[in-house]
């Protein structure tokens, strides 16, 4: 009898492990305007970004780093300055807009150019809203700049990292057109207690309205903005990933 119970327990644990491993990682936050590198990857505007196209809000690492990836190898393409990152033409003052997908008590928000911190905003442990904006003065700097923005969490040793490429002083630079849509090769794992239970879409049947938080299977159909779309790859829908914005995931019918 004991052996039977042990076998059943092992089977339940194995099934639970599979379910939780397949659940998408909980998103947190990233800069949408001017578009950060992860935002551009998620929009399909830069090729060979790897897994970041699925999780632009999840670039998290220990506090105190000065890189775009947060020191996490999954997001290493964000550190590659040789990529043709599109730039945003700006003036001497920029308003950075964050999309917060999981709220955390916040200590500070920091902005760096090179190794110099040019702005800091102290939230003193408050919870942010669903969007956060900061206006930063560039101090008379001109030309192309890579701005590192850091969201420091108050009650953990972690922070979220974003890099934004801008050009001060006019002049246009071409935005690259990716030749292929990258396919992520690493499946993230999550803690079961922090992961929502998403709705799973059917692979066949009539198209239903696109809804954030739904797990769309390849072949499922959804409607959005008056059009009908076919899902190309299984994924969990997030705000900003509406079908017209992510051609790697949706094909218009």
C-alpha positions as CSV (number, residue, x, y, z in Angstrom):
1,X,0.0,0.0,0.0
2,X,2.8,2.4,0.9
3,X,4.5,1.7,-2.4
4,X,1.3,2.5,-4.3
5,X,0.9,5.8,-2.4
6,X,4.5,6.7,-3.1
7,X,4.2,6.1,-6.8
8,X,1.0,8.2,-7.0
9,X,2.7,11.0,-5.1
10,X,5.6,11.0,-7.5
11,X,3.2,11.1,-10.4
12,X,1.3,14.1,-9.0
13,X,4.6,16.0,-8.4
14,X,5.8,15.3,-11.9
15,X,2.6,16.5,-13.4
16,X,2.6,19.7,-11.2
17,X,6.2,20.4,-12.3
18,X,5.3,20.2,-16.0
19,X,2.3,22.5,-15.5
20,X,4.3,25.1,-13.6
21,X,7.3,25.0,-15.9
22,X,5.1,25.7,-18.9
23,X,3.4,28.7,-17.2
24,X,4.9,32.0,-18.5
25,X,7.1,34.0,-16.1
26,X,5.4,36.9,-14.3
27,X,6.2,40.1,-16.0
28,X,7.3,43.2,-14.2
29,X,8.0,46.5,-16.1
30,X,9.9,48.2,-18.9
31,X,10.2,51.5,-20.8
32,X,7.9,51.8,-23.7
33,X,8.6,55.4,-24.7
34,X,11.1,56.3,-26.0
35,X,11.3,52.6,-26.8
36,X,13.8,50.6,-24.8
37,X,15.9,47.9,-26.5
38,X,13.6,45.2,-25.1
39,X,10.5,47.1,-26.4
40,X,12.0,47.2,-29.9
41,X,12.8,43.5,-29.7
42,X,9.2,42.7,-28.6
43,X,7.9,44.8,-31.5
44,X,10.0,42.8,-34.0
45,X,12.1,45.8,-35.0
46,X,15.5,44.2,-34.2
47,X,16.5,40.7,-35.3
48,X,18.1,37.9,-33.2
49,X,17.0,39.2,-29.8
50,X,16.4,35.7,-28.4
51,X,13.9,35.1,-25.6
52,X,13.5,38.8,-24.8
53,X,10.8,39.1,-27.6
54,X,8.5,37.2,-25.2
55,X,9.4,38.9,-21.9
56,X,10.4,42.5,-22.4
57,X,9.3,43.3,-18.9
58,X,11.4,40.6,-17.2
59,X,15.0,42.0,-17.4
60,X,15.8,41.6,-13.7
61,X,19.1,41.3,-12.0
62,X,21.0,42.1,-8.7
63,X,21.2,45.8,-7.9
64,X,24.3,47.8,-8.7
65,X,25.0,46.6,-12.3
66,X,25.7,48.9,-15.2
67,X,24.5,46.8,-18.2
68,X,21.3,46.4,-20.2
69,X,20.8,42.7,-19.4
70,X,20.8,42.8,-15.6
71,X,23.7,40.3,-15.8
72,X,21.2,37.5,-17.0
73,X,22.5,35.5,-19.9
74,X,18.9,35.1,-21.3
75,X,18.9,38.8,-22.0
76,X,22.5,39.1,-23.3
77,X,21.5,40.4,-26.8
78,X,20.5,43.6,-25.1
79,X,24.2,44.3,-24.2
80,X,25.3,44.0,-27.8
81,X,26.0,47.5,-29.0
82,X,27.0,46.3,-32.4
83,X,23.3,45.5,-33.2
84,X,21.5,48.1,-35.4
85,X,19.4,49.5,-32.5
86,X,17.0,52.2,-33.8
87,X,17.5,55.6,-32.1
88,X,14.9,58.1,-31.1
89,X,15.6,61.8,-31.9
90,X,15.1,63.8,-28.7
91,X,15.8,67.2,-27.2
92,X,17.8,68.0,-24.1
93,X,14.9,66.8,-21.9
94,X,13.3,63.4,-22.2
95,X,10.2,61.9,-20.6
96,X,10.6,58.2,-20.0
97,X,7.4,56.2,-19.8
98,X,7.4,52.8,-18.0
99,X,4.7,50.1,-18.3
100,X,4.4,48.3,-14.9
101,X,3.0,44.8,-15.3
102,X,3.6,43.7,-11.7
103,X,3.8,46.3,-9.0
104,X,6.7,46.2,-6.5
105,X,7.5,48.5,-3.6
106,X,10.1,50.9,-5.0
107,X,13.2,52.6,-3.5
108,X,14.6,54.6,-6.5
109,X,14.6,55.0,-10.3
110,X,18.0,55.8,-11.7
111,X,19.2,57.1,-15.1
112,X,22.8,56.8,-16.3
113,X,24.8,58.0,-19.4
114,X,28.1,56.1,-19.4
115,X,29.1,55.7,-15.8
116,X,27.5,59.0,-14.8
117,X,24.1,59.1,-13.0
118,X,22.2,62.0,-14.5
119,X,18.9,61.6,-12.5
120,X,17.4,59.8,-9.6
121,X,13.8,59.6,-8.3
122,X,13.2,58.4,-4.8
123,X,9.8,56.6,-4.2
124,X,10.6,55.8,-0.6
125,X,9.1,52.3,-0.7
126,X,5.8,53.3,-2.4
127,X,4.0,51.0,-4.9
128,X,4.0,52.4,-8.5
129,X,0.9,52.7,-10.6
130,X,0.4,50.8,-13.9
131,X,2.4,53.5,-15.6
132,X,5.3,55.7,-14.4
133,X,6.8,58.7,-16.1
134,X,10.1,60.6,-15.3
135,X,11.4,63.7,-17.1
136,X,15.2,63.7,-17.3
137,X,17.5,66.6,-18.3
138,X,20.5,65.4,-20.3
139,X,22.7,68.2,-19.1
140,X,23.6,69.6,-22.6
141,X,24.8,66.3,-24.0
142,X,24.5,65.9,-27.7
143,X,24.9,63.1,-30.3
144,X,24.0,59.5,-29.9
145,X,23.5,58.3,-26.3
146,X,22.7,55.0,-24.6
147,X,20.7,55.7,-21.5
148,X,20.6,53.0,-18.8
149,X,17.5,53.2,-16.7
150,X,17.2,51.2,-13.4
151,X,14.1,50.4,-11.3
152,X,15.4,49.5,-7.8
153,X,13.0,47.4,-5.8
154,X,12.7,48.3,-2.1
155,X,12.1,45.0,-0.4
156,X,14.5,42.8,-2.4
157,X,18.1,42.9,-3.6
158,X,16.9,43.0,-7.3
159,X,16.4,45.7,-9.9
160,X,15.0,45.9,-13.4
161,X,17.2,47.2,-16.2
162,X,16.4,49.1,-19.5
163,X,18.6,50.7,-22.1
164,X,17.3,53.4,-24.4
165,X,19.1,54.6,-27.5
166,X,18.6,58.3,-28.4
167,X,20.1,61.0,-30.5
168,X,20.2,64.6,-29.4
169,X,20.5,67.2,-32.0
170,X,18.5,66.0,-35.0
171,X,19.5,63.9,-38.0
172,X,17.8,60.6,-38.9
173,X,19.3,57.2,-38.7
174,X,17.7,54.3,-40.5
175,X,15.8,51.7,-38.5
176,X,16.8,48.1,-39.4
177,X,14.3,45.6,-40.8
178,X,14.7,42.2,-39.3
179,X,15.1,39.4,-41.9
180,X,13.7,36.8,-39.7
181,X,11.6,36.4,-36.6
182,X,13.6,34.8,-33.8
183,X,12.4,31.8,-31.9
184,X,13.2,31.6,-28.2
185,X,15.1,28.5,-27.1
186,X,14.8,28.7,-23.3
187,X,11.6,28.0,-21.4
188,X,11.4,30.1,-18.2
189,X,10.5,28.6,-14.9
190,X,8.4,30.3,-12.3
191,X,7.3,30.0,-8.7
192,X,3.8,28.4,-8.7
193,X,2.4,30.8,-6.0
194,X,3.2,33.9,-8.1
195,X,1.9,32.8,-11.5
196,X,-1.7,33.6,-12.6
197,X,-3.8,30.9,-14.2
198,X,-4.3,32.0,-17.8
199,X,-7.2,31.3,-20.1
200,X,-6.2,28.7,-22.8
201,X,-7.5,29.4,-26.3
202,X,-8.9,26.6,-28.5
203,X,-6.9,25.7,-31.6
204,X,-10.0,25.4,-33.7
205,X,-13.4,27.0,-33.8
206,X,-14.6,30.5,-34.5
207,X,-12.3,33.5,-33.8
208,X,-12.7,35.2,-30.5
209,X,-11.7,38.7,-29.4
210,X,-8.0,39.0,-28.5
211,X,-7.6,39.2,-24.8
212,X,-4.5,39.9,-22.7
213,X,-3.6,37.0,-20.3
214,X,-4.9,34.3,-22.7
215,X,-2.6,31.5,-23.7
216,X,-3.0,31.2,-27.5
217,X,-2.1,27.9,-29.1
218,X,-0.6,27.8,-32.6
219,X,-3.5,27.9,-35.1
220,X,-5.9,29.7,-32.8
221,X,-7.8,32.6,-34.3
222,X,-8.5,36.0,-32.7
223,X,-10.1,39.2,-33.8
224,X,-8.6,42.6,-33.1
225,X,-9.3,46.1,-34.5
226,X,-11.7,44.8,-37.1
227,X,-9.3,42.1,-38.4
228,X,-9.0,38.4,-37.9
229,X,-5.6,36.9,-37.0
230,X,-4.1,33.4,-36.9
231,X,-1.6,32.5,-34.0
232,X,1.7,31.4,-35.4
233,X,3.4,30.3,-32.1
234,X,2.0,29.4,-28.7
235,X,2.4,32.3,-26.3
236,X,0.6,34.2,-23.5
237,X,-0.8,37.5,-24.6
238,X,0.5,40.6,-22.8
239,X,-0.4,44.3,-23.1
240,X,1.5,45.7,-26.0
241,X,1.5,42.3,-27.8
242,X,-1.7,43.0,-29.7
243,X,-1.8,41.1,-33.1
244,X,-0.8,44.0,-35.3
245,X,2.2,44.8,-33.1
246,X,3.8,41.3,-33.2
247,X,4.0,39.8,-36.7
248,X,6.2,37.0,-35.2
249,X,3.2,35.8,-33.3
250,X,0.2,36.6,-35.5
251,X,-0.7,36.5,-39.2
252,X,-3.6,38.5,-40.5
253,X,-6.1,36.5,-42.5
